[in-house]
């Protein structure tokens, strides 16, 4: 992947994180009832299926969806964790213990590593089956 793409992904991750943060103001979703947090986690997960497919098809043109999905997972987990740690761990003084009261954020540090590569793998299988059908 080119350096310019890394910078774009880093900017994309920051803007995505900032959007989630601003939507969760004033307390980054802490005042939301448990049921609402659970519904939001499910909704965000569901929204990221088509969003990931779109991103993998539009951001990269090399057809290496699984590899690119791993890059996307990297940029939407590690930077998110760092941003959350800077805000919640350092600024709010929670340290690494922020991952427990903010479980609905912490969940995505792991789930994207399952979800995005799965989507990339499916896109590669889809591409392969289309190629096989074309040849037969």
KASUL-V311966 format. One line per field, one symbol per residue. ss: DSSP state (H for helix, E for strand, - for the rest). burial: b if it has 9 or more other ideal C-beta (glycine too) atoms within 8 Angstrom, else e. Layout:
ss = ???
burial = ???
This chain:
ss = --HHHHHHHHHHHHHHHHHHHHH----------HHHHHHHHHHHHHHHHHHHHHHHHHH-----HHHHHHHHHHH--HHHHHHHHHHHHHH---HHHHHHH-HHHHHHHHHHHHHHHHHHHHHHHHHHHHHHHHH-
burial = eeeebbebbbebbbebbeeebeeeeeebbeeeeeeebbebbeebbeebbeebbebbeebbeeeebbebbbbbbebbbebbbebbbbbbbeeeebeeebeeebebbbbbbbbbbebbbbbbbebbeebeeeeeeeee
